[in-house]
Amino acid sequence: MDPSEALQYTPLYDDHVSRGARMVPFGGWSMPVQYTGIIEEYWQCRKSTALFDICHMGEIIVHGDHAIDVLEKIVTCSLASLGVNRCRYGLMLNTLGGVVDDLIVFRLSDNKYLLVVNAANTRKDLAHIQQFLHGQASCQDISAKIGKLDLQGPLAREVLEALCPEVSKLRYFQCDEFFLLDEPCWISRTGYTGELGYEIFYPWAKTKILWQKILENDKVKPAGLGARDVLRIEMAYSLYGHEISDDITPLDAGLEAFLDFRKDFIGKPALLEKSNRSVAQEIIYFVSDDRRSPRQGHKIFSLDQMVIGEVTSGTFSPALEKGIGIGRVVAPRKDVGEKIYFGTQANFWPGRSVQKPFYQNGSLKQ
């Protein structure tokens, strides 16, 4: 974001302030980082249901007879096999293989797709897509028309069924159109927390009404960006600007599973060349030996105290009661269970590498 640009506000800003939320700049928006406290909001999501304001995210429609051809070229995952009312996670790359953005693609009809992208990247992503439009394909940024709420937690289905009983039919990574408080909207069964959850795409001007209605249920509490980040790190999910960026390839970020090399896509030649030379960096997941938390920018050290990498994301895990971190290290990756240190040259602390995810008891696919 250009520092000279004013912050943007979601339709829920006044409600956040009235509930005592601490607001912070995030991706060009004023967003709630916490209400009653990050740990309390974290456990609300893990044990019951939390409601997140995600209206800042970008929504781009790609449609027309050649929409699938365009998207197959610019998104790394296969979309030809994506059925209507299904969604899939993928990446958009530049010609050098760096990540322009990560996104979820929703197929709304035969020739209409919805791309949900990171807030700070919306304009960049739109320009990237427009470069490759051809034939009857066109795209439109509809972010200003669409509000987005994430209802996440083991009781999310019960809460949402009280307002929209038909939502029970959705399976993991499915989406469909519903009526919610007499308004047509799209609901998907996805999320960013590792819990059962739904993303609700609602008319921007009516989003506050829906937000307040859902929060009337005593099983639901609002949660901010702080809890959301802890939840996503426990699941080892990537975040743009941390694990991925225009200068970091999916191979460096451990996202090979979302690359379909059976098709052509932008950045594929660079990735193939890179893989033939062997990857210089790989992702690592590690747990602190105590409650001390790694932070982005901390160095990662070998046992002989040589710098081998850098922390990309770190936090305190309430579930493990230990610090946890994600980082990139020089290849080959440290073996699971291998000891490392993290911190600064002046102060560093012991940890060990582990398998992802850190949290494995979620309700995600219930």
C-alpha positions in Angstrom: 0.0 0.0 0.0 1.2 3.5 -0.8 1.7 5.3 2.5 0.0 8.3 1.1 -3.3 6.3 0.6 -5.9 6.5 3.3 -7.0 3.3 5.1 -10.1 1.6 3.9 -12.9 0.5 6.2 -15.1 -2.6 6.1 -18.9 -2.1 6.7 -18.3 -3.5 10.2 -15.9 -0.8 11.4 -18.2 1.0 13.7 -19.5 -2.3 15.2 -15.9 -3.4 15.9 -15.2 -0.1 17.7 -18.4 -0.4 19.7 -17.4 -3.9 20.9 -14.0 -2.5 22.1 -11.9 -4.0 19.3 -8.3 -2.8 19.0 -8.0 -1.7 15.4 -4.8 -1.9 13.4 -3.7 -1.2 9.7 -3.6 -4.4 7.7 -3.3 -4.7 3.9 -4.5 -1.1 3.5 -7.5 -1.6 5.8 -8.4 -0.8 9.4 -9.0 -4.2 10.9 -9.7 -5.6 14.4 -6.7 -7.4 15.8 -8.5 -8.4 19.0 -11.6 -7.8 21.1 -11.3 -9.5 24.5 -7.9 -11.1 23.9 -6.1 -13.2 21.3 -5.9 -16.4 23.5 -9.6 -16.2 24.5 -10.7 -15.7 20.9 -8.4 -18.5 19.8 -10.1 -21.0 22.1 -13.5 -19.6 21.1 -12.7 -20.9 17.6 -11.2 -24.2 18.6 -13.9 -25.1 21.1 -17.1 -23.3 19.9 -17.5 -20.8 17.1 -15.8 -17.6 16.1 -16.9 -15.0 13.6 -14.3 -13.1 11.6 -14.7 -9.9 9.5 -12.9 -10.8 6.2 -14.5 -8.0 4.1 -11.1 -6.7 3.2 -10.4 -9.7 1.0 -10.5 -9.2 -2.8 -13.1 -10.8 -5.1 -12.5 -11.0 -8.8 -15.0 -12.5 -11.3 -13.6 -14.1 -14.5 -16.2 -15.2 -17.0 -16.9 -15.8 -20.6 -16.4 -18.7 -23.1 -12.6 -18.5 -22.7 -12.5 -18.0 -19.0 -11.3 -21.6 -18.3 -8.5 -21.2 -20.8 -7.3 -18.0 -19.2 -7.4 -19.4 -15.7 -5.7 -22.7 -16.6 -2.8 -20.5 -17.9 -2.5 -18.3 -14.8 -3.4 -20.6 -11.9 -1.1 -23.5 -11.0 -3.7 -26.0 -10.0 -5.8 -27.9 -12.5 -9.2 -26.3 -13.0 -10.5 -28.3 -16.0 -11.6 -31.0 -13.5 -13.2 -28.5 -11.2 -17.0 -29.0 -11.1 -19.6 -26.3 -10.7 -20.1 -25.3 -7.1 -16.6 -26.6 -6.2 -13.6 -24.6 -5.1 -9.8 -25.2 -5.2 -6.7 -23.6 -3.7 -4.0 -22.5 -6.1 -1.3 -19.9 -6.9 -0.7 -17.3 -9.6 3.0 -17.0 -10.6 5.2 -14.5 -12.4 7.4 -15.6 -15.3 10.3 -16.2 -12.8 8.2 -18.6 -10.7 7.6 -16.2 -7.9 4.2 -16.1 -6.3 2.0 -13.1 -7.4 -0.6 -14.3 -5.0 -2.3 -17.4 -3.5 -6.0 -17.7 -4.0 -9.1 -19.9 -4.0 -11.0 -20.4 -7.2 -14.7 -21.0 -7.1 -16.6 -22.3 -10.1 -20.0 -20.6 -9.9 -21.3 -21.8 -13.3 -20.0 -23.3 -16.5 -18.2 -20.1 -17.6 -18.1 -18.0 -14.4 -15.4 -18.2 -11.8 -14.9 -16.3 -8.5 -11.3 -15.7 -7.4 -10.8 -14.7 -3.7 -7.4 -13.0 -3.3 -5.4 -11.2 -0.6 -6.6 -7.7 0.2 -3.3 -5.9 -0.4 -2.9 -7.7 -3.8 -6.3 -7.1 -5.3 -5.3 -4.4 -7.8 -2.0 -6.2 -8.6 -3.9 -9.4 -9.2 -6.5 -7.8 -11.4 -3.8 -6.2 -13.6 -2.0 -9.6 -13.8 -5.1 -11.4 -15.0 -6.0 -8.7 -17.5 -2.6 -9.3 -19.3 -3.7 -12.7 -20.3 -7.4 -12.2 -21.2 -8.3 -13.2 -24.7 -11.4 -14.2 -26.8 -14.6 -13.9 -24.9 -13.0 -13.9 -21.4 -13.4 -10.8 -19.2 -12.8 -10.0 -15.5 -14.2 -7.7 -13.0 -13.2 -6.6 -9.5 -16.4 -6.9 -7.4 -14.7 -6.4 -4.0 -16.6 -3.2 -3.3 -19.9 -5.0 -3.7 -19.2 -8.1 -1.6 -18.8 -8.4 2.2 -17.2 -11.6 3.5 -17.7 -13.2 6.9 -15.9 -16.4 8.1 -17.8 -18.5 10.6 -15.3 -21.0 12.0 -15.3 -23.6 14.8 -16.8 -27.1 15.7 -20.3 -25.6 16.2 -20.3 -23.5 13.0 -22.7 -25.8 11.2 -25.1 -25.8 14.1 -25.0 -22.0 14.2 -25.4 -21.4 10.5 -28.2 -24.1 10.1 -30.3 -22.0 12.5 -30.4 -19.3 9.8 -30.0 -21.4 6.7 -30.9 -25.1 7.2 -29.9 -26.0 3.6 -26.2 -25.2 4.3 -25.9 -28.7 5.8 -25.5 -30.1 2.3 -22.1 -28.5 1.7 -19.1 -30.7 1.8 -15.5 -29.6 2.3 -14.4 -27.2 -0.5 -17.9 -27.0 -1.9 -19.9 -23.8 -2.5 -23.4 -22.9 -3.5 -26.0 -20.0 -3.6 -28.3 -19.7 -0.7 -30.8 -17.2 0.8 -29.7 -15.9 4.2 -31.9 -13.3 5.9 -33.8 -13.2 2.6 -30.7 -12.1 0.7 -29.1 -14.2 -2.0 -25.5 -15.0 -1.2 -22.8 -17.5 -1.8 -21.6 -19.8 1.0 -18.5 -22.0 0.8 -17.3 -24.6 3.3 -13.7 -23.5 3.5 -11.6 -21.5 6.0 -8.2 -20.7 7.4 -8.3 -22.1 10.9 -8.3 -25.9 10.7 -11.8 -26.0 12.0 -15.2 -26.7 10.4 -16.2 -23.5 8.9 -18.0 -21.4 6.3 -17.2 -18.3 4.2 -20.3 -16.2 3.5 -20.2 -13.8 0.5 -22.9 -11.3 1.3 -24.1 -8.0 -0.2 -21.7 -5.3 1.2 -24.4 -2.9 2.3 -26.2 -5.7 4.3 -23.2 -7.4 5.8 -23.5 -5.5 9.2 -27.0 -6.9 9.6 -25.9 -10.4 9.1 -22.8 -10.0 11.3 -25.0 -8.7 14.2 -27.6 -11.4 13.6 -25.0 -14.2 13.8 -23.5 -12.7 17.0 -26.9 -12.9 18.7 -26.2 -16.6 19.1 -24.5 -17.2 22.4 -22.3 -19.9 20.9 -20.5 -17.2 18.7 -18.0 -14.5 19.6 -16.2 -12.1 17.3 -12.5 -12.8 16.7 -9.7 -10.6 15.3 -6.6 -11.0 13.1 -4.5 -11.9 16.1 -6.4 -15.2 16.8 -6.7 -15.9 13.1 -2.9 -15.7 12.7 -2.3 -18.1 15.6 -4.9 -20.5 14.2 -3.4 -20.5 10.7 0.2 -20.9 11.9 -0.9 -23.9 14.0 -2.2 -25.4 10.7 1.0 -24.4 8.9 -0.9 -22.5 6.3 1.1 -20.0 4.2 0.6 -16.3 4.4 1.5 -13.9 1.6 4.4 -11.7 2.6 5.6 -14.4 5.0 6.0 -17.8 3.4 5.3 -16.6 -0.2 5.9 -13.5 -2.2 6.8 -12.3 -5.7 10.4 -13.4 -5.0 9.6 -16.8 -3.4 8.6 -19.8 -5.5 6.2 -22.5 -4.5 9.2 -24.9 -4.4 10.8 -22.7 -1.8 7.6 -22.5 0.2 6.8 -26.3 0.3 3.7 -25.9 -1.9 4.5 -28.4 -4.6 1.1 -30.1 -4.0 -0.6 -27.2 -5.7 1.4 -27.3 -8.9 0.0 -29.3 -11.8 3.0 -29.9 -14.1 0.8 -31.8 -16.5 -0.4 -28.5 -17.9 1.2 -25.3 -19.0 1.0 -22.3 -16.6 2.9 -19.0 -16.2 6.1 -19.7 -14.3 6.3 -23.4 -15.1 9.5 -23.2 -17.2 11.3 -21.3 -14.4 10.1 -23.8 -11.8 11.3 -26.7 -14.0 14.7 -25.1 -14.4 14.9 -24.4 -10.7 14.0 -28.0 -9.8 16.6 -29.4 -12.2 19.3 -27.3 -10.4 17.9 -28.5 -7.0 16.0 -26.2 -4.7 18.3 -23.9 -2.7 15.8 -23.4 0.2 13.1 -25.5 1.8 10.4 -24.9 4.3 10.8 -26.1 7.9 8.3 -26.4 10.8 9.6 -26.3 14.3 8.6 -26.2 18.0 10.4 -24.3 20.7 11.6 -26.3 23.7 9.6 -24.0 25.9 7.0 -21.2 25.7 9.3 -18.8 24.0 7.9 -17.8 20.6 9.9 -17.3 17.4 9.1 -14.2 15.3 9.3 -13.4 11.6 12.8 -12.3 10.9 14.5 -14.4 13.6 17.4 -16.4 12.3 17.5 -20.2 12.4 20.8 -21.8 13.5 22.3 -25.2 13.3 23.6 -26.9 16.4 27.1 -25.5 15.6 25.4 -22.0 15.7 25.7 -21.4 11.9 22.9 -19.4 10.3 20.9 -21.8 8.1 17.7 -19.9 7.5 15.1 -17.4 8.7 11.7 -17.6 10.5 8.8 -16.6 8.2 6.0 -16.9 10.8 6.0 -17.6 14.5 3.7 -17.5 17.5 2.8 -19.1 20.8 0.6 -22.2 20.4 -2.1 -22.3 23.1 -2.8 -26.0 22.1 0.9 -27.1 22.5 1.8 -24.5 25.2 5.0 -23.9 23.3 6.4 -21.5 20.7 6.0 -22.7 17.1 7.5 -21.4 13.9 7.7 -21.8 10.1 10.9 -20.9 8.3 13.0 -21.4 5.2 16.4 -23.1 5.6 19.1 -24.0 3.2 18.4 -27.4 1.5 18.3 -30.2 2.4 15.6 -29.6 5.0 16.3 -30.6 8.6 15.0 -34.1 9.5 12.0 -34.3 11.7 13.1 -34.2 15.4 16.4 -32.6 14.5 17.6 -29.9 17.0 17.9 -26.2 15.8 18.2 -22.8 17.4 16.2 -19.7 16.6 16.5 -16.0 17.6 19.3 -13.5 17.0 23.1 -13.7 17.0 23.0 -12.3 20.6 20.1 -14.4 21.9 18.9 -17.7 20.6 16.9 -20.6 22.0 16.6 -24.3 21.3 13.8 -26.0 19.3 13.3 -29.1 17.1 11.8 -29.6 13.7 8.4 -31.4 13.4 5.9 -32.5 10.8 3.1 -30.2 9.9 0.5 -29.3 11.0 1.2 -28.3 14.6 -2.4 -28.8 15.5 -4.1 -32.0 14.5 -7.3 -32.3 16.5 -9.5 -29.8 14.5 -13.0 -30.3 13.3 -12.1 -29.2 9.7 -13.7 -32.1 7.8 -16.5 -33.1 10.2 
